[in-house]
């Protein structure tokens, strides 16, 4: 008998994966991370973005009255 298990969602995303999730280029996403616009952590020398920080960044941008420009501010 097969049992259904829900997929495990990652807690940390690579910057490349974040770029795919938000529909930005990898370069633009790295620029946002390096500028501190999207919070990140360093794990074994690699930048990672937590799910919580990404969700918070998206929520903040969606609440902004300046639209897409809020993503870069």
C-alpha angles and dihedrals in degrees: 000000000000121000123205117232124188115240116257111242116217120248093208129045131198115237089248090055091048088053090055092046095052097036096241128129117264090244094051091048092050088050091053091048094046090048090053093243090121108038116234142175131215115239116183090334096312128108115240132180120212119230089237093053092047092049090048092049091051092047091050091050092048091052093051118104093215095069120207093003087068089069089068099039 
